[in-house]
Amino acid sequence: MPKEEDHLEGGGEKEPKEEERSQDAPETTVSKRVRANTQSPRMGNTPQASPPRFFSMEELMETAKGVNNMALAHEIMVNQAFQVKPAELPEGSLERHVKEIMHKAFWDCLEAELKEEPQTYGHSIKLLSEIRETLLSFLLPGQGRLRSRIEEVLDLPLIQQQAENGALDIGKLSQFIVGMMGSLCAPCRDEDISKLKEITEIVPLLKAIFSVLDLMKVDMANFALTSIRPHLMQQSVEYERGKFQMFLEKHPNALDYTEKWLEDTVRCLREEGSSSSSASSDPPPLLPVNVHNHAYFRLLRWNHASDPFPETVLMDQVRFQEMHREEEQLVLLSSVLLIVYTTTGEAISGLPGLMEKLKSIVTVMLADLHAASFNIQEALATIGEKLCVELSQCLSQHGYSPLSADRKSTLKGQISAIVQPDNTVRKLMESRIQNYLLASLESSQHKTPPTLPGGLAPVSKEVKELAVRFSRLINFNKLVFSPFYTKILQKLLMTFVGGSTSCVFEFGSDRDLLSFPSLRVSDSKLPTGLPGVQSTQDPPTLPGGLAPVSKEVKDSRGEFLRRDISGLITIRPCCVQYY
């Protein structure tokens, strides 16, 4: 029988089919961005340093395979709902038609063999052999008794002898196989096993057994993914980083859009800082960690139609789009609820269940917010009508006066007004949600969640869930691509603060300090309360462990030498100033 390729088999370098993956798997998007000779977005009229390089078909296929492997590993880590799914060939496709013909021919041949006089069992023995190996593959290392039982009953040499002597009982062996499948399958397959027990004819039973075994293989693959996912973090980080490094070696311009993304972020922050620092002639501090967090935050407001997405986050482009849509829905939802409770007053503030009911009405009306046929102006008008009716009924039930005509008109008008992007209430709620998401990135390093801004209590659950998913995605991306980001940020920040312009950098780890060799300690910027640090201008006491390099440290006036001293001493995180 031809094996069906709709499940994971083997391991190592074998690449699963496209249909096996989650529907949102981004590897196809990544493959489209494999650029062998594309022009850098910042090269402009700069001449090429080297002639164009041409790639063979084998090199392109190898690169595409590496990208697909990296995308699959990434999907398994960041998508908690990722599951292997059986392949579903398109209806009417040539591959499906050929597969059906081949399978029908095989089963017809098997049925003809069993009807012969005397019966022949060539195809049957092959099926039993395949079933035996499949059942053994489901066993765990500690299930020795079941292994021995399967090997004893499905003993192929013995089965061959029975077939030659006309003593083979396929029906009895099939019953044993169905019983063993029932003891090994997941609870969700109990109904399928019960249906197998009702089949009496041999050929339909064997055909159904293979269908259920294929489903059990998928269940086993998903169980394995769930079991090992907590242990895959470090391996996945190193694997993705290594694959991307290999890709970068073959395509040196594979970080051009990432560099442009970070450069634009630095430029935006400097412009915002210059415009907001009217009282001081010096711009506010430009911190690498802030640059990085703001760069990630810009991805939520990315113009996907015109601006190419950065390469290092390309596999998560769909997720950023989904989170942006969720953010917009939460902004409108919180804006409507804030208007309702502000306009109606304290009469409804303590009514049980009213908030959830109003929230449910608005959520249903905004469910298709990003559909092409959705009319937001009509939706907001309908929301105003429905909420006025619901509020009037609720107030009457609790002994309050229903909404007056003037108050209804005011409420409807204010709700309809949030269709404008510059609406005061909408901008306020949008700013608070965005600030909370940005604060969640900063607080994730300290394991302390930020305080929820006022007015977001009705949507606190949804906002917090969005912030958690956003932070997890960003933190994983930082783990994988931190070496590449460090080099890019170092070059950008040194460029932007060159000359007489000074800028304070703050690093959150010892590794960050060691990665910037041109930084010196500024006495006026040193924080107090750190071991070995003095707040006066006098030379500080040399900390313990620096005796082997005391001369170099004193002669350099505190310059951080680029040496491998991480094993000798731990440098405390602090503020340093570039000269």
Protein Blocks (a to p, Z undefined) as FASTA:
>chain_A
ZZdfkbcehehjbccdfklpcfklcklmmmmmmcfkbccfklmmaccfbdcddddfklmm
mmmmmmmmmmmmmmmmmmmkbccddddddehiaklmmmmmmmmmmmmmmmmmmmpccddf
klmmmmmmmmmmmmmmmpcfklmmlmmmmmmmmgmklmmmmmmnopacfklmmmmmmmmm
mmmmcfklmmmmmmmmmpmbfklmmmmmmmmmmmmmmmmmmmmmmmmmmmmmmmmmmmmm
mmmmmmmmmmmmlmmmmmmmmmmmmmmmmmmmmmmmmmbmbdcdddfklmmmmmmmmmmm
ccfklmccdfklmmmmmmmmmmmmmmmmmmmmmmmmmmmmmmnommlmmpghklmmmmmm
mmmmmmmmmgmklcfklmmmmmmmmmmmmmmmmmmmnopacddfklmmmmmmmmmmmmpm
klmklmmmmmmmmmmmmmmmmmmmnopacdddehilmmmmmmmmmmmmmmmmmmmmmmmm
mmmmmmmmmmmmmmmmgcjbccddddfbfklmmmmmkbccdfklpcghiehiafbfbdcd
ddehilmmmmmmmmnnopacdddfklmpccdddddddZZ
